[in-house]
Every structure is written in structure tokens, then in C-alpha cells.
Amino acid sequence: MNTKKRLILIDGNSMLSSAFFGSVPREYYDKKPGMKEVALEKMMKTSSGQYTNGMLSMTKTLLKLFKKYPSSHIAVAWDVSRRTFRREKFEGYKAHRKDTVDELGSQFKPMQKLLDVCGIANFMYEGYEADDVIGTLAKKFESELPVVVITKDQDALQLVSEGTRVWLNTSTSKDKVKEYFGEDFDLTNYQVLDNYFEFTPETIPYFYGGLSPIQIIDLKGLEGDASDNIPGVKGCGATSIYPLLNEFGTIEAIYEYIENTPENEAKAFFKDELGIARSPIANLLKKSNEEIANEAVSLLEKEYNKQLVKEAKDLFKTAEDKAIKEEAKGLNKLEEEEFKTVVMRLAAELRSIDSGIVGKESAFLSKELATIETNMEQLSDVKLDDMELKLNETAMYEMF
């Protein structure tokens, strides 16, 4: 076997989950009463009742991988739990996901044990995701030998570089590839395994509107990610996000521009130079109810005059609550004392309505949530030798 000097980093949760759901009996997906129980009876398991379908399917995938791409080094990264540092920053991160079904969850530890017995390194750390382990190992060793990341998580595309490729488990169709690259494009060079497509620094811009790999982070920051419950900036879509990122590069640069440029001038530039018909500025700079309330109260410290009333009306106009916006229209009809009383009341009402994070706060938080950690201290002592593949097939078959 001609082994190539290459480090393969696998998202274990991703691969085992795909292996499990791709190998369950068809009755498993039938919503009729009792059909799931029928599927569970058919599903592969040991005499003690341990389900093994995902393990077997993942092992087959690994063996195909080793046969087609003999590699010198390999490691599998795992999530420990959903309580990671990202959940500490944003309680809603991945909070909408359902608990892992027992028939899948029960296969994680046995699969990790199997890999260990076979001579394949496992890595997992409390508070971090598999992505962070993979990101750290990729950046640590990509200058020493080529790195391949195998996952179904698009976040990993930010790791793509001259030294790192991502093999994404995706439904990218041949027709879509031909549409991007032309009829003469040789798909076989990139369809590395069944349903896995190789993303490189050259291919990512075609699929992501001209963006570079590292800009995937900024894309998620503005667009959000429903699968991870990353909010992004509500109201900002691809028609504005891609032109903005192609022009300014990062979220930070976009905000630096719109916060230091007269709005009319910025809108004209977006429309005439970037082709953005509908300005995203209002959404990018949207204030939360708490921010609006605080600014409204601070206005009352200024001298009462027509300009102050206009500022208050314009401020409340940015709120989403229709009743508050409607009442704020009549602020100019009130005497000073009544005006102040109403402003204080409207501010209090706004504070009682949780608008969540919006605008700039949401953009920067979302970018932070989407950024893969590439410098985990826990992996500082890991060496390439720790991931050298010494496949023990005899032990593997004995365990099965």
C-alpha cells in the first residue's frame, strides 16, 4: 500500500450520525404509529441489545477511505456535550436541536473505543466542539503535511487554505457543479468519496459568491445559520451580503464604513457601485428595545424643543412594536411635562419587550459564534506521532 504523507481529521459526530441515519430500516422514517418500533427491531444490534448499525456503516466508510486514500496520519474529533463556550456566550446557540436519539447516542462511546482499539486517535474536550479540535490540529500541522478535514458542517470551510482541504458531505449535484465550472469540469477530481465534495481555495468562491474561505465566518455573521441557531442580522440577505463582503472584506470594515459615512452617501454607493437596490443600513444599525429605551430616556436630559421631539419620534419609529410606534406619532402634540411622562412610559414598555439581539450586536456575536477555535491550549503538546495511523484490522474484526 502506497501510504501518502497526509493528516486526515474527521468530525466523528458528523460521520457517525450520517452513518446511522443512512443505514436505518426505511420504517424508521415512517410516521405511522408503531413503525419506529418495527424499525428498531430490524436494526442491527448485539445479543445484549447494543445498536451497531452506525458503527458498522462508519467503519465501512473509514475502510473505503483508507483503501482509496492511504494516509500516514489520522484523528477523529468528537463533541462532548452541547454545553460549550459558545453556549456561554449565547444561550440560544444550538438550543433548538432535539436530543440525540438513544439508538444513536448509545453508539458513540463504543465507536470511540473501536477506533482506539484499531489504533486511530480520538480527541474530545469539555467545553469545545469537534470543529475546534479539528481547526486547532489543522492549523498546527498544515505547514508540515497536507491536511484533509472530513465533515458535513459548512463552518469548516473557513479552514480551507493551501495546506488544508475540506471534504464536505454534501448533496452538491453534478448539474450544480457543471453550472459553476462549465461542462468540461472534471467532477471526479473533487467527488472524493460518495457524497463528499472537496473544497479548495479555488472552488469556494464559485459556491459562495466570490468569497474567500476565511470570509465564511463573516457570511455566517450576517446571514446567520439556522442549523446552529446563529441569528445573523435579520433582514439582510444574499443580495446585499455578498456585494458588501466582496467590497469591504469583513463585518468590521462594513460597520466602519456605514458608521462614518452620511447615510445618503452610503445608500448611493451601495446602489450605484455595488448594485444593492434595497439598502441594508437600517437592519445593520437596528437597535434593540433596550437600546432605544435608554436613548429615549437620555434625550430627556436635553433642552425641550421641536428638534428634541423630532429625535424622540424618530427614535421610537425604529421600534418594531406597532402600538408604541403609533403612540409616538403624537409626541409633538404634547406639552413638555406630558411629553416627558409619555417618553418615560414608552421606554418602560419597550424594556418589557425582549427584542433579542439585533443589528451590530447580533452581527458581531454571530461572527464570534461561527468562528472555529484554532489555538486550543489543550492541544499544544500534541505531536504528529500521536496521530500516526497504525491500523490494527485484526483487533477491529475481533471487536466486531
C-alpha positions in Angstrom: 0.0 0.0 0.0 1.4 3.4 -1.0 0.8 5.5 2.0 0.8 9.2 1.4 2.1 11.7 4.0 -1.2 13.3 4.9 -3.2 14.1 8.0 -6.9 13.3 7.9 -9.1 15.0 10.5 -12.6 13.6 10.9 -15.6 15.1 12.6 -16.7 11.9 14.4 -20.2 13.2 15.4 -20.8 14.1 11.8 -19.7 10.9 10.3 -21.4 8.6 12.8 -24.7 10.5 12.6 -24.6 10.3 8.8 -23.7 6.6 9.0 -26.5 5.9 11.4 -29.3 7.7 9.6 -28.1 6.3 6.2 -28.4 2.7 7.4 -31.6 2.5 9.4 -34.5 0.5 8.0 -37.0 2.5 5.9 -39.7 2.1 8.6 -37.6 4.3 10.9 -38.8 7.4 8.9 -42.5 6.2 8.7 -44.6 8.5 10.9 -47.4 5.9 11.4 -47.8 4.6 15.0 -45.6 1.7 15.8 -43.4 1.9 12.7 -40.4 3.2 14.5 -40.6 0.2 16.9 -40.7 -2.1 13.9 -37.5 -0.4 12.6 -35.8 -0.7 15.9 -36.5 -4.5 15.9 -34.9 -4.8 12.5 -31.9 -2.6 13.3 -28.5 -4.3 13.8 -27.6 -4.9 17.4 -25.7 -7.2 19.6 -27.1 -10.0 21.7 -27.1 -7.6 24.7 -29.1 -5.0 22.7 -26.4 -2.6 21.7 -27.2 -1.0 18.4 -24.4 -1.2 15.9 -25.7 0.0 12.5 -24.0 3.4 12.7 -20.7 1.9 13.9 -20.6 -0.7 11.1 -21.5 1.9 8.4 -18.9 4.4 9.7 -16.3 1.7 9.8 -17.1 0.8 6.2 -16.7 4.4 5.2 -13.3 4.5 7.0 -12.1 1.4 5.3 -13.1 2.8 1.9 -11.2 6.0 2.8 -8.1 4.1 3.8 -8.2 2.0 0.7 -8.7 4.9 -1.7 -6.6 7.4 0.1 -3.9 5.6 2.2 -2.7 8.2 4.6 0.0 8.4 7.2 -1.9 10.2 10.0 -5.5 10.3 11.1 -7.5 11.6 14.1 -11.2 11.7 14.9 -12.6 14.6 16.9 -15.8 14.4 19.0 -18.2 16.8 20.7 -18.5 16.0 24.4 -21.8 17.9 25.0 -23.7 21.0 23.8 -22.6 23.0 26.8 -19.6 24.7 25.1 -18.1 28.1 25.4 -20.4 29.2 22.6 -23.5 28.4 24.7 -21.9 30.5 27.5 -21.8 33.5 25.1 -25.3 32.9 23.7 -27.8 30.6 25.4 -29.7 30.1 22.2 -26.7 28.5 20.4 -27.9 25.1 19.1 -30.6 25.2 21.8 -33.3 24.3 19.3 -31.8 21.0 18.4 -33.5 17.9 19.7 -31.8 15.4 22.0 -29.8 12.7 20.2 -32.0 9.6 19.9 -30.9 6.8 22.3 -30.3 4.3 19.5 -27.7 6.7 18.0 -26.3 8.1 21.3 -25.5 4.7 22.6 -23.1 4.1 19.7 -20.7 7.0 20.4 -18.6 5.5 23.2 -18.4 2.1 21.6 -17.3 3.7 18.3 -14.6 5.7 20.1 -13.5 2.5 21.8 -13.4 0.7 18.5 -11.2 3.4 17.0 -8.9 3.4 19.9 -8.5 -0.4 19.6 -7.8 -0.1 15.9 -5.0 2.4 16.5 -6.9 5.6 15.5 -6.5 8.6 17.7 -9.6 10.2 19.3 -9.8 13.8 20.7 -12.5 15.4 22.7 -12.6 18.2 25.3 -15.2 19.5 27.6 -16.4 23.0 26.5 -15.3 22.6 22.9 -16.8 21.3 19.7 -15.2 18.8 17.3 -14.8 21.7 14.9 -12.4 23.5 17.4 -10.3 20.4 17.8 -10.1 20.0 14.0 -9.4 23.7 13.5 -6.5 23.6 16.0 -4.9 20.5 14.7 -5.3 21.6 11.1 -3.6 25.0 11.7 -0.9 23.4 13.9 0.2 20.8 11.3 -0.8 22.1 7.8 2.7 23.6 7.2 4.2 20.1 7.9 2.0 17.9 5.7 -1.3 18.2 3.7 -4.4 18.2 5.9 -7.8 16.9 4.9 -10.9 17.7 7.0 -13.9 15.3 6.6 -17.2 16.7 7.9 -20.7 17.7 6.9 -20.5 21.1 8.8 -20.1 24.0 6.4 -18.5 26.0 9.1 -15.3 24.0 8.5 -14.9 25.7 5.1 -13.3 28.6 6.9 -10.3 26.3 7.5 -9.6 25.8 3.8 -6.2 27.0 2.8 -3.3 26.0 0.6 -2.4 23.4 3.2 -5.9 22.3 4.2 -8.8 20.9 2.1 -12.3 20.2 3.4 -14.2 17.1 2.1 -17.7 18.1 2.8 -20.6 15.6 3.0 -23.0 17.5 0.8 -25.7 17.0 -1.8 -23.9 19.2 -4.3 -25.2 17.8 -7.5 -23.3 17.2 -10.8 -25.6 19.7 -12.5 -24.8 22.4 -10.0 -21.1 21.8 -10.3 -21.3 22.0 -14.1 -23.3 25.2 -13.8 -20.5 26.8 -11.8 -17.5 25.4 -13.5 -18.7 24.5 -17.0 -19.4 21.4 -18.9 -15.7 20.4 -19.2 -15.2 20.4 -15.5 -13.9 17.0 -14.3 -16.1 16.3 -11.3 -14.1 13.1 -10.5 -11.2 15.2 -9.2 -13.4 16.7 -6.5 -16.0 13.9 -5.8 -13.5 12.3 -3.4 -16.0 9.8 -1.8 -19.6 9.1 -2.3 -21.5 12.3 -1.4 -18.3 14.1 -0.4 -17.1 17.1 -2.4 -13.6 18.6 -2.0 -13.5 22.3 -1.3 -10.3 24.2 -2.1 -9.3 27.9 -2.1 -10.1 27.8 -5.9 -13.6 26.2 -5.6 -15.1 28.0 -2.6 -15.5 31.4 -4.4 -17.7 29.7 -7.1 -20.1 28.4 -4.5 -20.0 31.4 -2.1 -20.4 34.5 -4.3 -16.7 35.2 -4.8 -15.8 35.0 -1.1 -12.6 33.5 0.2 -12.6 30.7 2.8 -12.0 32.9 5.8 -14.9 35.1 4.8 -17.3 32.2 5.5 -17.1 33.5 9.1 -18.3 37.0 8.1 -21.0 35.4 5.9 -22.4 33.5 8.9 -22.2 36.6 11.0 -24.5 38.5 8.6 -26.6 35.7 7.2 -26.8 33.6 10.3 -27.1 29.8 10.4 -30.4 28.2 11.2 -28.9 24.8 11.9 -26.8 26.2 14.8 -29.4 28.9 15.7 -26.9 31.7 14.9 -29.1 34.7 14.5 -27.1 36.9 12.0 -28.7 40.2 11.0 -32.4 39.9 10.5 -33.5 41.4 7.1 -30.0 41.1 5.5 -30.0 38.7 2.6 -27.6 37.4 0.0 -28.3 40.2 -2.5 -26.7 42.7 -0.1 -24.3 40.5 2.0 -22.2 39.2 -0.9 -21.6 42.6 -2.5 -20.8 44.1 0.9 -18.3 41.4 1.8 -16.7 41.5 -1.7 -16.2 45.2 -1.3 -15.3 45.6 2.3 -13.9 42.1 3.2 -15.1 41.9 6.8 -18.1 42.8 9.1 -15.8 45.2 10.9 -14.9 47.1 7.8 -18.6 47.3 6.7 -19.6 48.9 10.0 -16.6 51.2 10.0 -17.9 52.5 6.6 -21.6 52.9 7.4 -20.9 54.5 10.8 -18.5 57.1 9.4 -20.4 57.9 6.1 -23.5 60.0 5.7 -26.4 57.6 5.2 -27.5 59.2 1.8 -23.9 58.9 0.5 -23.7 55.3 1.7 -27.0 54.3 0.2 -26.0 55.9 -3.1 -22.7 54.0 -3.1 -24.4 50.7 -2.3 -26.9 51.2 -5.1 -24.8 52.7 -7.8 -21.5 51.0 -7.2 -22.4 47.7 -5.6 -25.8 47.1 -7.2 -27.7 46.8 -3.9 -31.2 48.0 -4.7 -32.5 47.8 -1.2 -30.2 49.4 1.4 -29.4 47.1 4.4 -28.3 50.0 6.6 -31.4 50.1 8.7 -31.1 46.4 9.5 -27.4 46.6 10.1 -27.8 49.5 12.6 -31.1 48.4 14.1 -31.2 49.0 17.9 -32.7 46.6 20.4 -35.7 47.7 22.5 -33.4 48.2 25.5 -31.1 50.5 23.5 -34.0 52.5 22.1 -35.4 52.9 25.6 -32.1 54.0 27.1 -31.5 56.6 24.3 -35.1 57.9 24.7 -34.6 58.5 28.4 -31.2 60.2 27.8 -32.9 62.6 25.4 -34.9 64.0 28.3 -31.7 65.4 29.7 -31.5 67.8 26.8 -33.4 71.1 26.4 -37.0 70.6 25.4 -37.7 72.0 21.9 -39.1 70.9 18.5 -35.8 69.2 17.5 -35.8 67.1 20.7 -39.4 66.0 20.0 -38.4 65.0 16.4 -35.5 63.0 17.7 -37.7 61.1 20.1 -40.3 60.4 17.4 -37.7 59.2 15.0 -36.1 57.0 17.7 -39.4 55.3 18.6 -40.1 54.9 14.9 -37.3 52.3 14.8 -39.0 50.1 17.3 -41.0 47.1 15.9 -43.9 47.3 18.4 -46.8 48.9 16.4 -48.6 50.3 19.4 -45.6 52.2 20.6 -44.8 53.5 17.1 -48.3 54.7 16.7 -48.4 56.5 20.1 -45.0 58.1 19.4 -46.5 59.8 16.3 -48.4 62.2 18.7 -45.5 63.3 20.8 -45.3 66.7 19.0 -48.9 67.4 20.3 -47.9 67.2 23.9 -46.8 69.8 26.4 -43.3 69.4 27.9 -44.3 67.6 31.1 -46.7 65.3 29.4 -44.1 64.7 26.7 -41.6 63.6 29.3 -44.1 61.4 31.1 -45.1 59.6 27.8 -41.5 59.1 26.8 -40.7 57.5 30.1 -43.7 55.2 29.9 -43.0 54.2 26.3 -39.3 53.5 27.3 -40.5 51.3 30.2 -42.9 49.4 27.9 -40.1 48.8 25.4 -37.8 47.4 28.1 -40.5 44.9 29.0 -40.5 43.6 25.4 -37.5 41.4 24.7 -36.4 42.1 21.1 -33.4 39.8 21.3 -30.1 40.8 19.9 -30.2 42.8 16.6 -28.1 44.9 14.3 -24.4 45.3 15.1 -24.6 43.4 18.4 -26.1 40.4 16.6 -23.6 40.6 13.7 -20.5 40.6 15.9 -21.9 37.9 18.2 -22.9 35.7 15.3 -19.4 36.1 13.8 -17.9 35.1 17.1 -20.2 32.0 17.4 -19.3 31.0 13.8 -15.5 31.3 14.3 -13.8 28.0 14.8 -11.1 28.0 17.5 -7.7 27.3 16.0 -5.5 27.6 19.1 -6.8 25.3 21.8 -4.3 25.2 24.7 -5.3 21.6 25.4 -3.7 20.5 22.1 -0.5 22.4 22.5 1.5 19.3 23.3 0.0 17.0 20.6 2.6 15.8 18.1 2.1 14.3 14.7 3.4 11.0 16.0 0.3 10.9 18.3 -1.9 10.6 15.2 0.2 8.2 13.1 -2.1 5.6 11.6 -1.3 2.1 12.7 -4.4 0.3 11.7 -5.0 -2.9 13.6 -7.5 -4.7 11.5 -7.3 -7.9 13.5 -8.4 -6.1 16.7 -11.1 -4.3 14.7 -12.6 -7.6 13.4 -12.3 -9.2 16.8 -14.2 -6.3 18.4 -17.0 -6.6 15.8 
